[in-house]
Amino acid sequence: MDTQTKDPYQVFEEELPELAARFDAIVQAQIGLQGLDQKTKQLVNIAIQTATRNSRGVMWHAAMAREQGATRQEVIGAVALNLHLTGLAAVLDGLPAAVQGYEMPLPRH
């Protein structure tokens, strides 16, 4: 598989393994932060990824939110929050990715 067909994060891990490992450590530290349950963290991530127009991030966090017990409507609602904040274009980019992510199985490591 060449870099054109690989998952971009896989390329990141292969090409910059030390940096990827450190990034993963930051992610794990964030996951462990107190205050929000894991489902809420994923819904917040969906809203943030929508705002930054990162469809791939929306897709993956939608799948992770489902794994944490989020409903389809909660995932869609996290995208829709951006309508008055970042505009219709962000919602139109994020909504298909959220639905796709909610419906896709997460790979098991």
Backbone as CSV, one residue per row, in Angstrom:
resi,resn,N_x,N_y,N_z,CA_x,CA_y,CA_z,C_x,C_y,C_z
1,MET,0.849,-1.177,0.000,0.000,0.000,0.000,0.894,1.239,0.000
2,ASP,0.654,2.149,-0.920,1.477,3.350,-0.977,0.884,4.449,-0.094
3,THR,1.618,5.546,0.038,1.169,6.620,0.920,-0.106,7.289,0.426
4,GLN,-0.465,7.097,-0.842,-1.702,7.699,-1.358,-2.934,6.973,-0.845
5,THR,-2.825,5.666,-0.543,-3.987,4.890,-0.127,-3.980,4.570,1.361
6,LYS,-2.892,4.831,2.061,-2.825,4.571,3.497,-3.599,5.629,4.263
7,ASP,-4.053,5.225,5.424,-4.642,6.169,6.362,-3.560,7.192,6.728
8,PRO,-3.862,8.481,6.665,-2.838,9.494,6.971,-2.187,9.318,8.339
9,TYR,-2.953,8.855,9.320,-2.352,8.662,10.641,-1.339,7.522,10.616
10,GLN,-1.605,6.503,9.819,-0.652,5.409,9.670,0.655,5.916,9.054
11,VAL,0.556,6.793,8.083,1.754,7.388,7.480,2.514,8.193,8.536
12,PHE,1.793,8.958,9.343,2.397,9.722,10.433,3.163,8.791,11.362
13,GLU,2.548,7.668,11.754,3.207,6.719,12.657,4.445,6.083,12.021
14,GLU,4.366,5.789,10.742,5.494,5.155,10.062,6.640,6.128,9.792
15,GLU,6.304,7.325,9.389,7.336,8.287,9.003,7.913,9.055,10.182
16,LEU,7.127,9.238,11.226,7.568,9.993,12.402,7.214,9.217,13.673
17,PRO,7.794,8.033,13.852,7.366,7.172,14.961,7.556,7.775,16.349
18,GLU,8.657,8.476,16.577,8.878,9.062,17.900,7.868,10.174,18.171
19,LEU,7.651,11.025,17.188,6.674,12.096,17.339,5.267,11.523,17.513
20,ALA,4.926,10.481,16.752,3.613,9.846,16.868,3.417,9.259,18.265
21,ALA,4.455,8.648,18.806,4.371,8.079,20.154,4.132,9.171,21.194
22,ARG,4.801,10.286,21.029,4.606,11.396,21.977,3.215,12.011,21.831
23,PHE,2.747,12.104,20.596,1.390,12.596,20.367,0.376,11.662,21.038
24,ASP,0.565,10.359,20.863,-0.325,9.384,21.492,-0.327,9.530,23.011
25,ALA,0.831,9.847,23.597,0.905,10.052,25.046,0.066,11.252,25.470
26,ILE,0.088,12.308,24.672,-0.752,13.481,24.969,-2.224,13.098,24.893
27,VAL,-2.592,12.361,23.858,-3.985,11.931,23.704,-4.413,11.102,24.920
28,GLN,-3.575,10.177,25.347,-3.911,9.345,26.503,-4.059,10.195,27.765
29,ALA,-3.221,11.201,27.918,-3.335,12.095,29.075,-4.657,12.861,29.025
30,GLN,-5.056,13.297,27.838,-6.332,14.000,27.707,-7.506,13.080,28.012
31,ILE,-7.434,11.853,27.552,-8.499,10.885,27.828,-8.682,10.712,29.326
32,GLY,-7.569,10.744,30.058,-7.616,10.544,31.498,-8.021,11.752,32.314
33,LEU,-8.174,12.908,31.678,-8.565,14.106,32.430,-9.914,13.909,33.096
34,GLN,-10.023,14.378,34.321,-11.270,14.297,35.071,-12.226,15.402,34.627
35,GLY,-13.501,15.231,34.889,-14.471,16.297,34.663,-15.540,15.961,33.665
36,LEU,-15.180,15.303,32.566,-16.163,14.902,31.566,-16.091,13.392,31.376
37,ASP,-17.230,12.774,31.181,-17.217,11.346,30.875,-16.746,11.153,29.431
38,GLN,-16.383,9.922,29.083,-15.799,9.638,27.770,-16.759,9.929,26.615
39,LYS,-18.041,9.675,26.793,-19.002,9.967,25.727,-19.049,11.471,25.459
40,THR,-19.115,12.257,26.507,-19.155,13.712,26.344,-17.883,14.220,25.688
41,LYS,-16.730,13.672,26.068,-15.467,14.072,25.439,-15.513,13.824,23.936
42,GLN,-16.070,12.685,23.527,-16.150,12.389,22.097,-17.109,13.352,21.386
43,LEU,-18.224,13.684,22.019,-19.161,14.633,21.408,-18.529,16.019,21.281
44,VAL,-17.767,16.432,22.280,-17.045,17.703,22.202,-16.034,17.644,21.060
45,ASN,-15.335,16.523,20.946,-14.376,16.362,19.857,-15.059,16.474,18.497
46,ILE,-16.242,15.903,18.357,-16.981,16.000,17.089,-17.275,17.463,16.780
47,ALA,-17.720,18.210,17.770,-18.017,19.628,17.557,-16.755,20.398,17.160
48,ILE,-15.658,20.113,17.825,-14.393,20.791,17.499,-13.924,20.414,16.097
49,GLN,-13.964,19.131,15.774,-13.523,18.688,14.452,-14.419,19.272,13.358
50,THR,-15.701,19.424,13.640,-16.606,20.070,12.680,-16.195,21.523,12.483
51,ALA,-15.943,22.215,13.584,-15.570,23.635,13.510,-14.288,23.847,12.726
52,THR,-13.362,22.894,12.834,-12.085,23.034,12.126,-12.130,22.392,10.738
53,ARG,-13.317,21.934,10.350,-13.567,21.337,9.021,-12.667,20.127,8.769
54,ASN,-12.503,19.307,9.802,-11.714,18.085,9.707,-12.678,16.900,9.619
55,SER,-13.112,16.587,8.420,-14.100,15.525,8.217,-13.599,14.170,8.695
56,ARG,-12.319,13.891,8.485,-11.765,12.614,8.949,-11.870,12.531,10.474
57,GLY,-11.570,13.630,11.164,-11.692,13.655,12.621,-13.125,13.470,13.069
58,VAL,-14.061,14.113,12.375,-15.489,13.944,12.695,-15.861,12.468,12.571
59,MET,-15.440,11.848,11.479,-15.779,10.454,11.222,-15.268,9.539,12.350
60,TRP,-14.003,9.665,12.699,-13.432,8.790,13.725,-14.022,9.059,15.103
61,HIS,-14.231,10.324,15.447,-14.797,10.618,16.761,-16.271,10.210,16.836
62,ALA,-16.978,10.215,15.707,-18.361,9.715,15.697,-18.378,8.224,16.015
63,ALA,-17.461,7.475,15.424,-17.373,6.037,15.720,-17.010,5.810,17.187
64,MET,-16.071,6.617,17.704,-15.672,6.469,19.101,-16.806,6.878,20.042
65,ALA,-17.563,7.911,19.660,-18.701,8.333,20.477,-19.740,7.216,20.552
66,ARG,-20.013,6.576,19.429,-20.964,5.456,19.423,-20.478,4.368,20.380
67,GLU,-19.177,4.076,20.334,-18.611,3.055,21.227,-18.772,3.441,22.699
68,GLN,-18.851,4.739,22.978,-19.013,5.219,24.349,-20.486,5.398,24.724
69,GLY,-21.393,4.988,23.827,-22.814,5.014,24.154,-23.600,6.172,23.577
70,ALA,-22.985,6.995,22.743,-23.707,8.127,22.141,-24.710,7.613,21.116
71,THR,-25.838,8.278,21.051,-26.827,7.950,20.039,-26.482,8.667,18.744
72,ARG,-27.093,8.213,17.677,-26.916,8.867,16.379,-27.334,10.335,16.477
73,GLN,-28.434,10.609,17.157,-28.910,11.989,17.287,-27.943,12.851,18.085
74,GLU,-27.289,12.284,19.095,-26.297,13.049,19.852,-25.106,13.410,18.962
75,VAL,-24.666,12.465,18.140,-23.543,12.715,17.229,-23.923,13.791,16.213
76,ILE,-25.089,13.667,15.622,-25.568,14.663,14.654,-25.735,16.020,15.337
77,GLY,-26.222,16.012,16.564,-26.378,17.256,17.314,-25.064,17.964,17.576
78,ALA,-23.996,17.181,17.808,-22.677,17.780,18.028,-22.187,18.498,16.777
79,VAL,-22.516,17.955,15.620,-22.175,18.626,14.355,-23.034,19.877,14.190
80,ALA,-24.322,19.733,14.432,-25.272,20.831,14.210,-24.998,22.044,15.091
81,LEU,-24.355,21.852,16.232,-24.016,22.985,17.105,-23.219,24.060,16.382
82,ASN,-22.545,23.667,15.328,-21.684,24.603,14.605,-22.429,25.521,13.649
83,LEU,-23.698,25.277,13.404,-24.425,26.057,12.405,-24.311,27.555,12.662
84,HIS,-24.614,27.995,13.856,-24.552,29.437,14.139,-23.149,29.897,14.535
85,LEU,-22.244,28.963,14.801,-20.897,29.328,15.224,-19.915,29.407,14.060
86,THR,-19.914,28.378,13.216,-18.945,28.348,12.124,-19.597,28.271,10.755
87,GLY,-20.922,28.161,10.713,-21.625,28.258,9.449,-22.090,26.947,8.840
88,LEU,-22.926,27.098,7.845,-23.531,25.965,7.163,-22.491,25.081,6.483
89,ALA,-21.462,25.676,5.893,-20.454,24.884,5.179,-19.782,23.875,6.110
90,ALA,-19.477,24.275,7.332,-18.856,23.354,8.288,-19.797,22.200,8.608
91,VAL,-21.079,22.514,8.783,-22.062,21.473,9.071,-22.221,20.549,7.868
92,LEU,-22.267,21.111,6.674,-22.411,20.287,5.474,-21.186,19.399,5.251
93,ASP,-20.004,19.852,5.640,-18.801,19.015,5.573,-18.829,17.923,6.643
94,GLY,-19.263,18.294,7.832,-19.191,17.376,8.964,-20.293,16.345,9.032
95,LEU,-21.476,16.687,8.573,-22.613,15.789,8.735,-22.436,14.444,8.025
96,PRO,-22.058,14.415,6.747,-21.855,13.101,6.117,-20.759,12.284,6.812
97,ALA,-19.711,12.942,7.263,-18.625,12.250,7.952,-19.112,11.684,9.288
98,ALA,-19.968,12.426,9.979,-20.502,11.957,11.256,-21.371,10.723,11.061
99,VAL,-22.220,10.752,10.051,-23.083,9.601,9.772,-22.235,8.399,9.368
100,GLN,-21.265,8.618,8.486,-20.384,7.528,8.064,-19.645,6.938,9.256
101,GLY,-19.098,7.795,10.084,-18.362,7.326,11.250,-19.241,6.591,12.234
102,TYR,-20.455,7.096,12.442,-21.364,6.440,13.380,-21.699,5.031,12.914
103,GLU,-21.760,4.844,11.610,-22.152,3.542,11.057,-20.984,2.585,10.844
104,MET,-19.750,3.078,10.878,-18.610,2.199,10.588,-18.107,1.500,11.842
105,PRO,-17.604,0.285,11.678,-16.994,-0.390,12.823,-15.616,0.189,13.093
106,LEU,-15.265,0.288,14.345,-13.922,0.723,14.712,-12.974,-0.456,14.586
107,PRO,-11.791,-0.242,14.035,-10.824,-1.348,13.985,-10.403,-1.727,15.402
108,ARG,-10.221,-2.985,15.622,-9.768,-3.486,16.936,-8.264,-3.681,16.890
109,HIS,-7.570,-3.113,17.865,-6.103,-3.247,17.912,-5.722,-4.404,18.781
